[in-house]
Amino acid sequence: MRSINYQEHDRLRVSFGSLRTLPREALVVLSLVSGSHVVNHMYLVLFPPILGVLAMEFDVSLATLGFAMGAQAFVNTVFQLPFGYLSDTYDRTLTFGLCLVLGSVGALVLAAAPTFEWLLVGQIVLGIGVAGHHPAHYPLLSDATTETNRGRLFSIHGFAGNIGFAAPPVVIVAISSLDGLNWRHAFGLVGVVGLLYAVVAVFVLLRHVPTSVRQPNGPARPNDGRPTPSLWRRLRAGTRALVESPRILALGMLALVASTAMWGITSFVVTLLDQGYGVGSSTASLTLSVMFGVGAVFMLVGGDLSDRYAPAPLILVSYVLVAAFVLLLASFVLPPSAAVVAAVLAGSVGSLSTPARDKLADVLSARADLGRNFAVVTIGIMVGSTIAPPLFGVIIETFDFRIAFASIAVVALGVAALTVGIVTRWGEGYSLGDAPATGD
C-alpha cells in the first residue's frame, strides 16, 4: 500500500482560479469530458421528473417504470468493462463518441415510443451508451493532466455531472409549458443536442488533442523474449487479485449501498412530493433540479473537507444526515414547503461524501491496483442504481410512500455502519476521527 502524506498533498493543492495556467490540451480535454458528463447524466434521469405522467400515458404502474429504469442501470453496469476494454486497448475517442451517439439514439427512441415496450428498448439502448462515458473520460483526463492538478479537474468533472442530473426537470418543465409541446419534445431535444455534441466533441478531440492523450497507453510488453500472457490468463489473474482484496470488495459494497439509497431518493422524490404532499407537479420536478444543483455545490465543499479531515467521518456524517432528512419525509409531519426543503437536502447532502469515498479508495489501494479498485467502486454504484428503482417501486406499490422512504433511510444508515466496519477492520493507518498522516 502506497504512503499518503496529507500535508504534502495540501501543499500541492491549487486554487480553482488558476485554471488558466493549465496547458491548452488539458483545458480542451476538461471542457469536452465535462460537457459529455452533463449530457450523459441528463440521459440517466429523464424518467424521474415525469414518472406520474408516464404511468398514466402508458397505463403502467410505478413498479413497472422502476423496472425500466433498473433495466437501463443493469445494461449500464454490464457494459462498463467492455467499454473499458475498448478504451484501454483500441481507442478512447471511439469510446467517447460511441457512448454519446448511442445515448442520443436511446433518448430519441424514448421520445418516439408508442408503447411501454418501446420505452424499455429506449432505456436499454440509452443505458448501453451511457456505460462508455467513465471509461473514456477518466483516461483522457488522467493523461492530459499531472498529479498536482488531476484531483482538481476530477472534481470539476464531477460538478459537471451533477449539473447534468439537475438539467432534465428544468428542460422538461420548460418545454412542456409551451403550447402544443410535451415531454416527448423535451426528450427529442435532449437527444438531438447529444448527437450534435458528439459530432463537435469528436472533431475537436481529433483536431486539438494530441495522440498521446487520445490513444491508450497499452499494456507493458515483457522485454525478456517471453510472450505476453493470454487474455484469459490476465482475466484469471485479475479476478484472483480482486477476490484476495476483501477491503476493496467491501468498498464496492459501500458504493452499492450508498447508490441504492441515493437512487431510491432520486427515482421517487418527485412522485412523493406530488402525490404524497400535494406539491404541484412542476414545482416537484424543479425540486429535483435544485437537489442536484445543491449536491454539486456540496461535492465541491466535500472535496475541500476531504483534504482537511479523514474520509470516514465525512461519509458517516453525510449519510446519517441523509437518513434523518429521508425519515422526516417519510413521517409526513412536514408542511409541503418544508417537505420540498427536506427533499432537496435528502438528495444532496450525500454528495459531501463522494470525494471522501474516493479518498478512502485511494488510501486503501496500492498505485498498481488503483484503476481496478475504482472500477469496482463504479460497478458498485451501477448495481445500486439497478436495484433501487424496481425495489422501492415495488415497496411503494405494495405498501406506501411512508414504508418506502423509511426503507431508504435504513439503507442510508447501512452506509454509515459499513463505513465504521471498513475503517475498523482495514483502516490501520488512521483513526475514525483524525486526518491521516500516512496510509497503509
Disulfide bonds with the S-S distance in Angstrom:
none
